């Protein structure tokens, strides 16, 4: 099942959030899982295809978007295992696959967060130091940084790789800490929350704060109209990248930390709340293709080409023409006829 420090802690300490064994999943839950999985999988797959397929998409920023889409895709792929484990109330895939799934899920979480951080730093360099940072802002360098993101993520999740097992007592896939168990769990949740969310969030916020300051300064010199246009553009960028990321992940990490200080009692209400907190993290992976794709003109064009929407009038006329020919063939009893089709349609 997907990596969840709070769930891991409670399973080991026999406290709260042992929901996979007690929570009776409803049809609504299954529908939510399915919708999030389909939207996230198709959206990130399309984003990956567009960047890989079209040469003009291989820019520095798009290289980071490609890496982010890969991380989000890997994270989304954990939903079927989460659903299976929750529905059956046990892990049916064995100990080895448990370790693989926990590792992949944890790495995808950290890689996604680190990639957002690298993208923010890249945009900061592009706006504040466009000339000085030119040698670092090349597609080749972006690929190197993408590899480093995964290497660092792998090193960060080493505890998950080492201690992930199918727990005999609960028959679920989770982390089994050595003694002193409570201390290990406490430290690990702080470790993942700080390194996987709060530090990247701080860096991202600083980057965009400096970008706003820089653009305002440049806008003031360039004139009032350009200043307003630049501020609107940067403000929208900040809102999209930072606020959506925070809104999707902050509640989850707050719940983890609060549960360390004060054990949240398990009830139907807390079960539902925690379920939606987890779903929110997957929604972020679904939203990223929209945020980084559909708001970009190049991505819009790439999506249209990939979905064959780049010449809508042409393919619609082709379909109508073929249908008309089939109807003619049904009513006219001839064995063969010739069709002359022009090469292009208006």
C-alpha positions in Angstrom: 0.0 0.0 0.0 1.2 3.6 -0.5 3.7 5.0 1.9 2.0 6.6 4.9 4.1 7.5 8.0 1.1 8.2 10.2 -0.5 4.9 9.3 2.9 3.2 9.8 3.2 4.6 13.3 -0.2 3.7 14.5 0.0 0.1 13.2 3.2 -0.4 15.2 2.0 1.2 18.4 -1.5 -0.3 18.4 -3.0 3.3 18.6 -4.9 5.0 15.9 -5.4 4.9 12.1 -5.5 1.1 11.7 -8.1 1.8 9.1 -7.2 -0.8 6.6 -8.6 -3.5 8.9 -11.6 -1.7 10.3 -12.9 0.7 7.7 -15.7 -0.7 5.6 -15.2 0.7 2.1 -18.3 2.0 0.4 -19.1 2.4 -3.3 -18.4 6.1 -3.0 -14.8 5.3 -1.9 -14.3 2.9 -4.8 -15.6 5.5 -7.2 -13.3 8.2 -5.8 -10.3 5.8 -6.1 -11.2 4.9 -9.7 -11.7 8.5 -10.8 -8.5 9.8 -9.3 -6.6 6.8 -10.7 -8.0 7.2 -14.3 -7.5 11.0 -14.4 -4.0 10.9 -12.9 -2.8 8.0 -15.0 -4.1 9.3 -18.3 -3.1 12.9 -17.6 0.5 12.1 -16.6 0.8 9.5 -19.4 -0.3 12.2 -21.9 2.2 14.7 -20.5 5.0 12.2 -20.7 4.1 11.3 -24.3 4.0 14.9 -25.4 7.4 15.8 -24.0 9.1 12.6 -25.4 7.3 12.7 -28.8 7.8 16.3 -29.9 11.2 17.8 -30.3 10.1 21.4 -29.6 8.9 20.3 -26.1 12.4 19.3 -25.0 13.1 22.5 -23.1 14.7 22.9 -19.7 11.4 23.4 -17.9 9.7 20.6 -19.8 12.5 18.2 -18.8 11.5 18.9 -15.2 7.9 18.5 -16.0 8.7 15.2 -17.6 10.4 14.1 -14.4 7.5 15.3 -12.3 5.0 13.5 -14.5 7.0 10.3 -14.1 7.0 10.7 -10.3 3.3 11.4 -10.2 2.6 8.5 -12.5 4.5 6.1 -10.1 2.6 7.6 -7.2 -0.8 7.2 -8.9 0.1 3.5 -9.7 -0.1 2.8 -6.0 -3.8 3.4 -5.8 -4.8 -0.1 -7.0 -2.7 -1.6 -4.2 -4.1 0.8 -1.6 -7.6 -0.1 -2.7 -6.9 -3.9 -2.7 -5.2 -3.7 0.8 -8.1 -1.6 2.2 -10.8 -3.8 0.7 -9.4 -7.2 1.6 -8.0 -5.9 5.0 -4.8 -7.8 4.3 -1.8 -7.7 1.9 -2.1 -10.5 -0.7 1.1 -9.9 -2.8 3.8 -11.2 -0.5 6.8 -9.7 1.4 9.0 -8.9 -1.6 6.4 -7.0 -3.5 5.4 -5.3 -0.3 9.0 -3.9 -0.1 9.0 -2.9 -3.8 5.6 -1.1 -3.5 6.6 0.7 -0.3 9.9 1.8 -1.8 8.4 2.9 -5.1 5.6 4.8 -3.4 8.0 6.6 -1.0 10.5 7.5 -3.7 7.7 8.9 -5.9 6.5 11.1 -3.1 10.0 12.6 -2.4 10.8 12.8 -6.1 7.7 14.7 -6.8 8.4 17.2 -4.0 12.1 17.5 -4.9 11.2 18.0 -8.6 8.8 20.9 -7.7 11.7 22.4 -5.7 14.2 22.1 -8.5 11.7 23.6 -10.9 11.2 26.6 -8.6 14.9 27.1 -8.3 15.2 26.9 -12.1 12.5 29.5 -12.6 14.2 31.7 -9.9 17.5 31.5 -11.8 15.8 32.2 -15.1 14.1 35.4 -13.8 16.6 36.8 -11.4 19.9 35.7 -13.0 19.0 34.9 -16.7 22.5 35.5 -18.1 24.6 34.1 -15.2 22.6 30.9 -15.0 22.5 30.2 -18.7 25.1 27.5 -18.6 23.1 25.7 -15.9 19.8 26.0 -17.6 20.2 23.6 -20.5 18.3 20.4 -21.3 21.4 18.3 -20.7 21.9 19.7 -17.2 18.2 19.3 -16.5 18.5 15.6 -17.2 21.4 15.4 -14.8 19.4 17.1 -12.1 16.5 14.8 -12.7 18.7 11.8 -12.1 20.1 13.4 -9.0 16.5 13.9 -7.7 15.8 10.2 -7.9 19.2 9.3 -6.4 18.6 11.6 -3.4 15.0 10.2 -3.1 16.4 6.7 -3.0 18.9 7.6 -0.2 16.2 9.4 1.8 13.8 6.4 1.8 16.5 3.9 2.8 14.7 3.3 6.1 11.6 2.3 4.2 13.6 -0.1 2.0 15.2 -1.7 5.0 12.2 -2.0 7.4 9.2 -2.6 5.1 7.6 -6.0 5.6 4.3 -7.8 5.7 3.4 -7.6 9.4 2.4 -10.9 10.8 0.2 -9.5 13.5 -1.9 -7.4 11.1 -1.1 -9.2 7.8 -0.6 -5.8 6.2 2.3 -4.2 4.3 3.9 -1.7 6.5 7.1 -0.6 8.3 8.3 -2.7 11.2 10.6 -0.7 13.4 13.1 -2.1 15.8 13.1 -1.2 19.5 12.6 1.4 20.8 9.6 1.3 18.5 8.0 4.6 19.6 11.2 6.6 19.2 11.9 5.2 15.7 8.3 6.1 14.6 8.4 9.5 16.1 11.8 10.4 14.5 10.8 9.0 11.2 7.6 10.9 10.9 9.4 14.2 11.7 12.1 13.2 9.3 9.7 12.6 6.4 7.5 15.7 7.2 10.4 18.1 7.4 12.5 16.8 4.6 9.6 15.8 2.3 7.4 18.8 2.8 8.3 21.7 5.0 11.9 22.3 3.8 10.9 22.1 0.1 8.0 24.4 0.8 10.3 26.9 2.4 12.6 26.9 -0.5 9.8 27.1 -3.0 8.3 30.1 -1.2 11.6 31.9 -1.0 12.2 31.4 -4.7 8.8 32.8 -5.8 9.1 35.6 -3.2 12.4 36.7 -4.8 10.8 36.3 -8.3 7.9 38.6 -7.4 10.4 41.2 -6.0 12.5 41.0 -9.1 9.5 41.3 -11.5 8.1 44.2 -9.6 11.4 46.0 -9.7 11.8 45.3 -13.5 8.1 46.2 -14.1 8.5 49.6 -12.4 11.3 50.5 -14.8 9.6 49.0 -17.9 6.4 50.9 -17.4 3.0 50.5 -15.7 1.3 48.3 -18.4 4.2 45.9 -18.5 4.4 45.9 -14.8 0.8 44.9 -14.4 1.1 42.2 -17.0 4.2 40.8 -15.4 2.7 40.8 -11.9 -0.5 39.0 -13.1 1.6 36.4 -14.8 3.9 35.8 -11.8 1.0 35.9 -9.3 -0.8 33.2 -11.3 2.3 31.1 -11.4 2.8 31.4 -7.6 -0.8 30.5 -6.9 -0.8 27.5 -9.2 2.5 26.0 -8.1 2.7 26.8 -4.4 -0.9 27.0 -3.2 -2.2 23.8 -4.9 0.9 21.9 -3.6 0.3 23.3 -0.1 -3.5 22.7 -0.2 -3.0 19.1 -1.2 -0.2 18.1 1.1 -0.3 20.4 4.1 -3.4 18.8 5.8 -1.8 15.3 5.5 1.4 16.3 7.2 -0.3 18.3 9.8 -2.4 15.3 10.7 0.7 13.2 11.0 2.5 15.6 13.3 -0.7 16.3 15.4 -1.0 12.5 15.9 2.5 12.4 17.4 1.6 15.0 20.0 -2.0 14.1 20.6 -3.3 10.6 19.7 -6.4 11.3 17.6 -9.2 9.0 18.7 -10.5 6.7 16.0 -14.1 7.2 14.9 -16.2 7.2 11.8 -15.5 10.9 11.4 -11.8 10.7 11.7 -11.7 7.7 9.4 -13.5 9.7 6.7 -11.3 12.8 7.3 -8.1 10.8 7.1 -9.3 9.0 3.9 -9.8 12.4 2.2 -6.5 13.7 3.4 -4.8 10.7 1.6 -6.9 11.2 -1.5 -5.9 14.9 -1.6 -2.2 13.9 -2.0 -3.2 11.8 -5.1 -5.3 14.7 -6.4 -2.1 16.8 -6.4 -0.6 14.3 -8.8 -3.8 14.5 -10.9 -3.7 18.3 -10.9 0.0 18.6 -12.0 -0.6 17.7 -15.7 -3.3 20.4 -15.8 -1.2 23.0 -13.9 2.0 22.4 -15.9 0.4 21.3 -19.1 -2.9 23.0 -20.0 -1.6 26.4 -18.8 1.2 26.1 -21.4 0.5 26.9 -25.0 3.1 24.4 -26.2 1.5 21.7 -24.0 -1.9 22.6 -25.3 -0.8 22.2 -28.9 1.0 19.0 -28.0 -2.1 17.5 -26.3 -4.2 18.5 -29.3 -1.8 16.8 -31.7 -1.6 13.7 -29.5 -5.4 13.5 -29.3 -5.8 14.3 -33.0 -7.6 17.6 -32.2 -5.2 19.8 -34.0 -7.3 19.8 -37.2 -10.8 19.1 -35.9 -12.7 20.2 -39.1 -10.6 17.8 -41.2 -11.1 14.6 -39.3 -14.8 15.3 -38.7 -15.3 15.9 -42.4 -13.4 12.6 -43.2 -15.7 10.7 -40.8 -18.9 12.2 -42.3 -17.6 11.5 -45.8 -16.9 7.9 -45.1 -20.3 7.4 -43.5 -22.0 9.0 -46.6 -20.1 6.6 -48.8 -21.2 3.6 -46.7 -24.9 4.8 -47.0 -24.5 5.2 -50.7 -23.1 1.7 -51.0 -26.1 0.3 -49.1 -28.7 1.9 -51.4 -26.9 1.6 -54.7 -26.6 -2.0 -55.8 -23.3 -1.9 -57.6 -20.3 -4.0 -57.1 -17.7 -1.3 -57.3 -17.4 2.4 -57.7 -14.7 5.0 -57.6 -14.2 7.7 -55.0 -12.2 10.7 -55.7 -11.1 12.5 -52.5 -9.3 15.7 -52.4 -6.1 15.8 -50.4 -7.3 18.5 -48.0 -10.5 19.7 -46.6 -11.3 23.2 -45.4 
